[in-house]
């Protein structure tokens, strides 16, 4: 979790997100022990989503300036820690994640998607799991790892129908309006009864409650467009590349330059490093970049 009051002393550059980010990455790697790990970043808006829905994600607040400032350093630290950094201008990180999982699982690799986003349920099954963080409203629930059965238990529909389900109820976090008045229970009922979204939209004369008949007729095209928004595309290229290696000495130097002393002590203890001269002046390091970006 970011602590916005944490700053580098000599120039007041914010470091709160860097502290939290580093802890999260290390905890995940220690707990899951993957052979390799990648972090996917958004880089500009999603062209395919905006072409269908110009207001896609328009309700979201602007990324805080402190986060914008730290984002280039977050990416640099991610790389130094041995995580692959993946981003593509105009393509949403979610599509890139789905693409990578599609390619890797097809080769027989086991994949874990770490995200709270419910739309990743459509990727789950076989070699693919989703690891969701504790809910903000109930952190005592802890982390939860979902397989296909877990997705169906949570949402009421299997992974193959998650996109259909979201097309009906909408996705408030992405500013995608669903069919007015249709909540999760109704969507699950219809999908179980008719089989998929298209069958629901074709059942206007039989649909129950009957009050939805006219709205389905008038809104069918928009709900079909919703499906194109929430269903991932996996045709983007993904280069597995060389296995990233953690650069311990470079991470130490990075933490020194950022004056992240408490995090540095923990990192050195973790790697069994002896005390060393930590008086290296941050004045000798390059100033932090201020490239604009988004962090979701």
Helices and strands as residue ranges (DSSP letters): H 16-32, E 38-40, H 47-52, H 65-80, E 84-86, H 93-106, E 111-114, G 118-123, E 128-132, G 139-141, E 144-146, H 148-155, G 159-161, H 162-169, E 170-171, G 172-174, E 176-177, H 184-194, H 197-201, G 210-212, H 213-230, H 248-257, H 261-270, G 282-284
